[in-house]
Amino acid sequence: MKNLTEKLVVIAVAKTIKGTSFIGVQGYTNQKGEVSNQTFVGGITYENALLNDFNVLKTSEDRIFSELEKSYSNDLILQAYKNVYESLEKRLSSDEIKEKLRLENDLTIKRSDAQIDAYTHVAKGIKIHKETKQVHLFGLVVRKTVLVPIEYKQVNSRELTIVQNKIKKLCEFKQDKYRNYIFEHGTIKIQGISI
């Protein structure tokens, strides 16, 4: 476990970031046991990633349908596209619309609120989990080198979920490259300082 001094140094250095900054994570071990070196861009907000994805989705509709109709029915593609579109639209909606969705007990907004409420943001790319007090680094992954691979279990997803994931992949969604790292394992390099 990283000590308090190291955590405070990471937070202090992150507070100096103006705009975005590359952050290197070496020897990171995820919850499944995979060890990797990763580079990501801190200072990019999740909302900006969602906005980018929404714009790409809207301008890629024809390409999505022409690519997927080779393997899936038009009705299935249409439902998957609608689900992805509506999820992005809800998460990017105004505060008034989000409040209305909360009153309707909307699951998308409920999950989004739970994520927001779980953390205190302290600097660009740095947040602290309110319960565990763990420091989390987050941003957009630009490179990953697996050092100790593991075999991930195959997930048996519904066909609708598979098509939704293919739509996200075709559009190269940034939200799928947005990662959250618990600063407990490995070495962090941020603003030229290694911790």
N, C-alpha and C positions, 0 to 999 in steps of 0.2 A: 504494500500500500504506500502510495506517495505520502510524504510527510507534509505538514501544514506549510512549512517554509516554501517547498517546491510548488505547492498549489497557489500560494500567494504570489510567487514570482510569475507563474503563468498568467494569473489574473492581471498583475501590474503590467506585464509586457503586452498583453492583449489590449489593454486600455490605450496603448500608444498607436494602435493600428488606425490609420486614416484610410478610408476606402476599404480595399480588400488586401489580403496578404496570404502568401503560401504558408501552409503549416505542414511540417513533416512529422509523421508518427513512425517510429522504428520499433520493431519487436512488439507490435500490438497484438494481444491475444483476445479474440472475441469470446462471447459466451459459450460458443460451441467448441472452442479449443484451437481454432485456426490461428496461426501466427503470420503476420504480414507487416510489410513496410508500406506506408501509404502517404500520399501527398494530397492535400485538399486545400481549397480556397476558403479561408475564413472571412467573415464580413459580408457574405452574401446571405440575404434574408431568405427564409423559406417562402415567404409571400412572393418575393421576386421570382423565385424558381417556379412557383405555381403559375404566376402571371405569364412567364415565358412559355410554360407548357400549354396553357390555355390558348395562347395565340398560335402556337405551332399546331395544336389540335384543330383549330378552326380553319387554318389554311391548308391542312393536309387531308381533309375529308375524302376528296376524290382518289388520292393516292392510297389511302387506307383501304377504301372499299375495293379498288381494283386489285390490290395485293392480296387481301384476305378472301375475296370471293372465289379464289382458286380452290380453297379448302373448306370454306364454311358457307352456310346459307346466308342470304341477304338479311333475313329477319334476325338471325343471331348477331350478325355484325352490327346491324342497326341498334339492337338492344344494348350491346356492349359499348358502342360509341356513345349512346345516350347516357349510360351509367357513368362513363368516364367524364363526359361533358358536364353532367349535372353535379358530380362530386366536386370538380374544379370550380364550377360556377358558385356553388354554395360556400366553399371555403374562401372565395374571393369577394363575396357579397358584402354589401354595406352593413354597418352595425345594426341598423334598423331591421334589415332582412334576417340577419343572424339571430336577433332577439326573437323575431317571429318564429323562426325555425326551432329555437330553444323551447319556446312555449308549446310547440307541436312535438317536442321530444325527438327531434331529428337526430339519427345516429351519427351522421357525418359530423355535424356541429358538436355533438356530445363528445365524440372522440377527439376532435380538434381542441375543444375547450379543456379536456382532461390533460392533453399534452401541454398546453399553454400554462395551465394552473399548477402543474407539477414542478415548474422550474422558476428560479429567479435569474433573470438575465443580468450579468454583471459587466460584460464587455462584448465587443464584436467577436462572435465565434465562441463565447464562453458563457456557460450557465451553470447554476448549482441546483441540484435536485433538492427540493424542500425537505423531503423525509430523510433521505440517506446522507445528505450533505456532500455527496460526491460531486466533483468538478467534471463537467462534460464539455468537450470540445465539439463543435459542429461546423459543417460546411459542405462544400461540393467536392466530391472525390474527382481528381484528375488523373491519378495513377495509383495502381495497387500491385505490389509484388508479393505473392504468397510464398512464405518461407517454410511453413509447416502446414501442408494441406490436410484437410480432413474430408471424409466422405459425407456429404449432406444427404439426409434421407429424402427419397423422392416423395413429393407431395402430390396426392391425387386430387387435383382441383376439378371443379365443375367446368364444363366446356365454356360457359359464359365467362368465367374467371380467366380461363386460358386466352380467350379472344381479347378480353380487356387488357391483359398483360401484353399481348402481341401488339395492340394498338399503342400502348405506352412505349414499347420497344421501337416500333416503327417511327414514332415521333421523337425518340431519344429524350424522353422526359428527364428533366433535371431533378425533379422530386425523387426519382428512383436512384439518383446518384448523391443525394443529400444524406449525409451520415452524422451520427452522434456517437462520439467516443468517450468512454469513461476514462478519465485520467488516473488510472491506477496501475497500468502495466506499460512497460516500454519507455522509450525516450521521445520527448517532444522537442522539435526545433521550430521556434517561432521568432520572427524578427531577428534572425541571426543568433539567437541564444538557445542552447541545448539544455534541457532539463530532464 
